[in-house]
Structures are given as structure tokens and as C-alpha cells.
Amino acid sequence: MEKFDIAMGIVRVSEAAALSCSKLLGKGSSEIVDKAAVDGIRHAFDLLPIKGRVVIGECELNKSSILYIGEKVGMWEDGQKEFDIALDPVDGSILVAKGRPNAISAIAVAEKGKIFRSPQIYMQKIVVGPRGKGAIDINKSLKENIVSVADKLEKDIADITVMIQDRPRHEKLIKEAREIGVRVKIFGEGDIAAALATVFEDTGVDMLVGIGGAPEGVLAAAALKCLDGEIQAKLLPENERQLAMCKRAGIEDINKVLTADDLIMTDDVYFAATAISDCDLLKGVTYKNDIAITHSVVMRSSNGVTRFVDATHKLEKSMIHIKDEI
């Protein structure tokens, strides 16, 4: 059997998701955005010669017809290797619906059994890029972490940029960051894109802190593992049912600090993301006459290769159905 380039295969999956929903930008329905992206992903997976099983997707097993946890994706033919699939067809579907930046489609792929099967609950996170690695401790205060990262980066505190999601739960955190004197960059949705921004120096982002979705934390961990960044996280169950979900996922000590190695249990993981709308790292989908242009990043941890992929899609020849109406 001819060897298949998984990295380029999965970037086609994220491209398909982004293309399928990109013309819905600003048209108001996040549900239709999600469905359009999933339809694109399904088509791309049909062409992917792997045995894939969704471990992070839309919902729990058998609760949905779209990319449920446990669903098989890929060709599933004899001789093909089995992989865990973590994906978010649209990280920021509300952003797409409202025509705002920072929406991406993301996917991570690793050998079977190597991606943490995160419950769909909240997670506390702190993220830095390669230069800040080793300077963070989620159990310490925000000020202690900022001082430590500033020292590691050899920057003044006033020059540190911290990303925090715009949520009522973060009001105190945002106020504290401003009092410390750092630059605070507020974002509405898009945890994965925000985490990616910490890794590339051109974005000017040094840290991400706050509480967001646990599944998005796992996808971010895949990218950070490829790029030698660092994430520390804690699951935040809000009730007994969610606590039981954590225990089923293998987390007995709810105070356990989770690292990239806990979330991605291998040194060989693939990650790809395609921008739907503009974000710090990538430009969103653009249209010119009968073509669409996508901008993606794809990477693999085992060889340290990161590729930026700008693709031109001739719409009349594309097999992807691009939904343009609500």
C-alpha cells in the first residue's frame, strides 16, 4: 500500500470545514454554520485512507448524527492504521455567524489510544510559547506567572501581552491583569486560535489564561506539543455528573495539573487548522471570482515540521458543497 501523507490529508479536512461554512459569515445562524462545516468534514474524511475514530467531537456517543464521540471516520479499509481523531469543525461558530474574527477549523490526529478523551466541561488553562516554557505554574497567582514569564522572555511587564476571553467569569482576572500593568488582549470566542497565538512571536501574544472548554484544551495541546509550547490545565467539574465524567476519563484527583503529555500521550501527533475568519496567525477564507483561497497551518510533533498552506480552490471543480444561504 502506498504511504499516505497524513499531514496533508488532515489539512484538507480543516480546509473542507472552513470552505463549507465560510460564505455564511455574518449571516446570523451558528447552528447552520456548524452543520455546514460538519458536512464538509464528512466529505473530506471519506477520502482519507485511515481507520479513524472520533474521541473529541460534537457530543457523547449516539447523542447526535454529526461527528459524535466514538464515530468512525475515514475509509476503514484493510491494512489501514487506526487513529484517534480530535476535532472542532468550527471553533467559534458564533464568530462566523456574527462576522467576527478568530474562527478556525481544527483537527488533531494521533495513534489509537493516545488522545485524552476529555469530558465536555470547563477547563482552567495557562498557555505560553516555546520561549516561555518552564516559567508557568497554574497553582500560582496571575502576578507570579506574569513576573516569571516576563523574566524568562527578558521583557518588561508592561510589554507582556496576555490573552483573556471576554466572559463574566473573567472580570476579576481581567481587572487583575490590568492592575499588574500588562497589555490585555480580549477575545470573544476561539480558544484554539488564542492558544496558537502564544506560540508564534509575530502575533505579539505571550500568554493565554482563563477558563474555556476542555475539548478545545486538548486540541490546543496537540498544537503546543508540535511547536514546543506549554499548557497547564485543570478540569473544572461543576456538579456530581461532571465529576463522574472526569473519573470515567481517568482523572481521579480533580486537582491534578494536566500537561501536554497528559492530554496528548505520544510524541507523534498531527495538528491542522484553517482560518474561517481572520485571526492572529492566519487569514480567513477569501473569494475572488470563481476561486476561494484558504490559509492553513499543519504540523507534526515527531519531526518538528510546521507548514503554512495557502490553497487556491477552483469552485467549479470543487467537490465541496459551499453553503451560502441560511
Secondary structure by P-SEA (a helix, b strand, c coil): cccccaaaaaaaaaaaaaaacccccccccaaaaaaaaaaaaaaaaaacccbbbbcccccccccccccccccccccccccbbbbbbbbcccccaaaaaacccccbbbbbbcccccccccccbbbbbccccccccccccccccaaaaaaaaaaaaccccccbbbbbcccccaaaaaaaaaaaccbbbbbcccaaaaaaaaaccccccccccccccaaaaaaaaaaaaaacbbbbbbbbbccaaaaaaaaaaccccccccccccccccccbbbbbbbbcccccccccccccccbbbbbbbbbbcccbbbbbbbbbbccccccccccccc
